[in-house]
């Protein structure tokens, strides 16, 4: 079934897959400002170096093995379903789609935030909402053109996004090595130190390695390209995080000056108004590129669930280029409605819902090793079964720490962790309702 639609349609090649994965995880150095402001340069750089080893590397290895062994549409939903049955597969999809509600609304907001820095009058009042809806509409049309178009567009957006930071890194090094400007202190910032909060933000900035797996049947040679894409994009994310921070540290810009949006001020200090303008434009690309790539990922989940009879069959319909067009439209409407919600994105909610789904994937890796040892695995996590079974230990510890760090956060009158837990435990009754509806319609 998933094999049929791919034939005759253009598939995503390795480079576009790397770029799309990059945007599903990162979207560039935007978002690192709060890590720096909370932890200072030395600890921020340390976190950005250590977290990939405990979080990104194990996840990339897990995705590399499962995506190459089971290159099916729906990705991680299909893995968990095959390993542990339809109930747990549904919970995997439920957790991911629920997390998307709290995640996807922020990216059009980022676009509007940086656009307002170009000309505040453009986003005043209802105009900001119209721009955000415009981002949703543009990405919907882009996604309807096919995964290959989204991936190739991500390559172009990647180059545009990072060009200002290449200049910023060069100017920071020149300022330090030629002008001999004293570098910034590497210790904690003078005010506002919050190491636990900085760890949570770091984890959020490294989330999403499994997202690219949901379009496996739309990728050229997935068995070969997924492991390469995972490891390459993991290296790219780490490099494009650490180098800009090292450059502004060497340039002597104090960590206390960093909060959300502070890259613009750093660019103005180092390169003047033109570089600041380029960084602002990069911020709009960040919001657009991440929303576009994540739309590609999440919209394949309702399609895969519809194929299994857990959602209406209409969601499995595809257009001429193989895109599940109704799933794209339904998700776009849901995320557009979420733009009206007054809550801000809470990293703790994202981490609970995404973290639970990620741990199910690590369990699936171990279960499939036991139950299907003869399954063809073009890429395999190195080492014996014990390595695969314990691969999720680092991510589990980091998720636990992030939950502890977020214990005081609230959604209105309710603790944020309790709110996230209630969303998660709603999955089983929703599954029961879906099964009942399927039996009634049979």
C-alpha positions, 0 to 999 in steps of 0.5 A, spaced: 500 500 500 505 505 502 509 502 496 504 503 491 504 511 492 511 512 491 512 509 484 512 514 479 513 520 484 519 524 486 522 522 492 526 526 497 534 525 496 539 525 501 541 532 502 534 534 502 533 529 507 538 532 511 536 539 511 529 537 512 531 533 519 535 539 521 529 544 521 525 538 524 530 539 530 533 545 530 532 551 525 539 554 527 541 558 533 535 562 534 532 559 541 539 558 544 539 565 547 535 563 553 541 558 555 546 563 554 542 568 559 541 562 564 547 559 564 553 563 562 558 561 556 562 556 559 556 552 562 552 553 555 557 551 551 558 545 555 551 543 555 551 544 548 557 539 547 554 534 552 547 533 551 548 531 544 552 525 546 547 523 551 540 525 547 542 526 540 547 520 539 542 515 542 536 517 538 540 518 532 542 511 532 535 508 534 532 512 528 537 510 524 536 502 525 529 502 525 528 507 519 532 503 515 529 496 517 522 498 517 522 504 512 514 505 512 510 511 512 508 513 519 515 512 521 515 511 529 508 509 529 509 503 525 515 501 529 511 501 536 505 498 533 509 492 530 513 491 536 508 492 541 501 492 538 496 497 535 494 499 542 501 502 544 502 504 536 496 509 537 499 511 544 505 513 540 501 517 535 497 520 540 503 523 544 506 526 538 500 529 535 498 532 542 505 535 543 504 538 536 498 542 538 503 545 543 509 546 539 506 548 532 503 554 534 510 557 536 513 557 529 508 562 526 509 566 532 516 566 531 515 569 524 511 574 526 516 576 532 522 577 527 517 581 522 515 586 527 523 587 528 523 590 521 517 594 521 512 594 527 506 597 524 506 590 519 504 586 525 500 591 529 493 588 532 490 583 527 495 584 522 500 579 526 494 573 526 494 574 519 501 573 518 501 567 522 495 564 518 499 566 512 505 562 514 500 556 515 497 557 508 504 557 505 506 551 508 500 547 507 500 549 499 508 547 499 507 541 503 501 539 498 507 539 492 510 533 495 516 531 500 521 532 495 519 539 494 519 540 502 526 537 502 529 541 496 526 548 499 529 546 506 536 546 503 535 553 500 532 555 507 538 552 510 543 556 506 539 563 507 538 562 515 545 560 516 549 565 512 548 571 517 551 567 522 557 565 518 558 572 517 557 573 525 562 568 526 567 571 522 567 578 525 567 575 532 573 571 531 576 577 527 574 582 533 578 577 538 584 575 534 585 582 530 583 587 535 584 583 541 578 585 545 577 581 551 573 575 551 567 574 555 567 571 562 565 563 561 562 563 568 555 564 570 552 570 568 551 576 573 544 575 574 538 570 573 542 564 573 538 558 572 542 552 570 536 547 571 532 551 566 538 552 561 538 544 561 531 544 559 531 549 554 537 545 551 533 539 551 528 542 547 533 545 542 535 538 541 528 534 540 525 531 534 530 526 531 525 521 529 520 526 526 523 525 519 522 517 519 514 518 518 516 520 510 520 514 509 516 511 503 517 518 500 525 518 501 530 515 496 533 509 498 531 510 505 535 504 508 541 507 506 539 514 507 536 515 514 542 513 518 547 518 514 541 523 514 541 522 522 548 522 524 550 528 519 544 532 521 546 531 528 553 534 527 550 540 523 546 542 529 551 541 534 556 545 530 551 551 528 549 551 535 556 552 538 560 556 533 556 562 534 556 562 541 563 561 541 564 567 536 560 572 541 564 569 547 570 571 544 568 578 541 566 580 548 559 580 548 556 579 556 552 573 557 547 577 561 545 581 554 542 574 552 535 573 552 530 571 546 531 575 540 538 577 542 542 575 536 539 581 533 543 585 538 549 581 537 549 582 530 548 589 530 554 590 535 559 586 531 557 588 523 552 594 524 545 594 521 545 590 515 548 584 519 542 585 524 537 586 518 540 579 515 539 576 522 532 578 523 530 575 516 533 569 518 529 569 524 523 569 519 526 563 515 527 559 522 519 560 523 517 558 516 522 553 515 521 549 522 513 549 521 514 547 514 518 541 515 514 539 521 508 539 517 511 534 513 512 529 519 506 530 523 501 529 517 503 522 515 501 520 522 493 521 521 494 518 514 498 511 517 492 511 522 487 511 517 490 506 513 489 501 520 482 503 520 483 507 527 481 514 523 476 515 518 479 512 511 478 519 508 485 521 511 488 516 507 487 519 500 493 522 496 493 527 491 497 526 484 504 527 487 502 522 493 501 527 498 495 525 504 492 532 502 486 531 507 491 529 512 495 536 511 488 540 510 486 537 517 492 538 521 493 545 518 486 547 520 487 544 527 494 548 528 491 555 525 485 554 531 491 553 536 494 560 534 488 563 538 490 560 544 493 565 549 497 560 553 505 560 551 509 554 549 511 550 555 517 546 554 515 542 560 509 540 556 513 538 550 518 534 554 513 530 557 509 528 551 515 528 546 519 524 552 514 519 553 513 517 545 521 517 545 521 512 550 516 508 547 521 508 541 527 505 545 522 500 547 520 498 540 528 498 538 529 493 544 523 489 543 524 488 535 531 485 537 528 480 541 522 478 537 525 479 530 532 478 530 532 475 523 529 482 521 534 485 515 537 491 518 541 495 513 544 499 519 545 496 526 546 500 533 553 497 534 554 492 540 550 486 543 543 486 545 544 490 551 547 496 548 540 497 544 536 495 550 540 501 554 540 506 549 535 510 551 538 510 558 541 517 557 535 520 554 530 517 560 535 521 565 535 527 561 527 527 561 526 525 568 531 531 570 527 536 565 521 534 569 524 535 576 526 542 573 519 544 571 515 542 577 513 549 579 511 551 572 503 552 571 498 552 566 493 557 569 491 554 576 494 547 574 501 544 574 504 544 567 506 536 569 499 534 571 496 538 565 501 534 560 500 527 564 492 528 563 493 529 556 497 523 555 492 519 559 487 521 555 490 516 549 487 510 552 480 512 552 481 515 545 483 509 542 477 505 545 473 510 542 476 509 535 476 501 536 468 502 537 467 507 532 471 502 527 467 496 529 460 500 528 462 502 521 464 495 519 
